[in-house]
Amino acid sequence: MDFDFHPPKHAMTKQRRSPSRLRIWLGLATITVLLGALLLRSAVTSTEANIVALEAPQPPPVPEVHKKTIKGTVAPGDTITGLLGDFFSAAEIHELNRQSKPVFPLSRLSAGQAYRLSLSDEAFERFEYDIDHNEQLIITHAADVFSIERLPIPYTIETARVRGTIESSLFEAVTSTGENDVLAMNLADIFAWDIDFILDIRKGDSFQALVEKRYREGQPAGYGRILAAEFTNRGTTFQAFFYQDGEHRADYYDADGQSLRKAFLKAPLAFSRISSGFTTRRFHPISKRWKSHPAIDYAAPTGTPIKSVGDGIIIKKGYTLANGNYIKIRHNGSYETIYLHMSGFAKKIGNGKRVAQGQTIGYVGSTGLATGPHLCFRMKKNGAPVNPTKVKAPAVKPISTANMADFKTKAKALIAQLTDQTIIKTAKAQPTENRSSQ
């Protein structure tokens, strides 16, 4: 039988929709499975990478460098070999001596001077030696090569005003303010041409000074320059201002620019007492006879330094039964000075040697005919004895005309600081060369 069958349209539509929904669900399931697989693979890969990273060899830690600084002072008999022989061979020490000679001969290491030895893992790194209070020697070593330098010591400086009144001596007046006795010596050196600090000092005398105080690594390290000073002695005020006149060495001048430096110091000792004065008739304590004493006797402890009162040449250094150890100095065509009864002579002092004013030539003693330690000081003019305390020595040249205006401007500023009621502090990186330092 031939049928022409046409199903209803809604039945056909229903049959088509059912397979389409199934495919959608199957597609979603497939996508979900794929995403899960990808995530799982990513997690596994990340874990494997972390494991590999953990298993990779780590670089060794940087070793710690141990630094050490040894501070000390050169002992008597110490040499550069003794100080650095543990770090260098004999050949290297020889080469170090050779290279250092034009900078600073290592044979001149002095007992009592400070040094610092820096080590890195117990190996040599740096050697510092204080040549004096102003300079130091620096030695470094790298790649088998020495580096040697002579440099200023890096101080921090404060400028302060110091004041005092004399009760018995300048020495006691300075130390009573809390300052070091070196400052008293420096002040005495400045005014040594005008004031005899043994004969002239009186109770009630006063002083004030602008002084540089040095600090090194935060610790006090003595004094630098005295920039300005006043000393009132018996009602007369003496002033001193530190100034460098052109190419001349820096020195001290009064407010008018006149040099304080004169041909002779007032005394060969800074602090002492006169035990016997200049006289034509004195009873000698040993010979027990009356005789002239054309000299000044300064009683002082054995070992007190004796200074030449002026520039000159040693014409006699020797010993006699009466004079003990003595030195005679010719200063010019007219004057000679003689220093008797010394305990000993300073280094490099000998006949024909030139000495500078203020240079130490020997030390107080009691050699020869002496009842105790003292200096017998004599002066002659044209061969005849003269009283050293009565000699009027001429001053050296004043400030040059070209620099006088500059000097007076600076002196005026220093006077203002001296009269200021506050303590002045001025920090500076590095001091200049000076003649009044500890």
Summary of the structure (lengths in Angstrom):
residues: 438
radius of gyration: 43.0
end to end distance: 143.3
largest distance: 187.9
contacts: 1237
relative contact order: 0.10
helix: 24%
strand: 35%
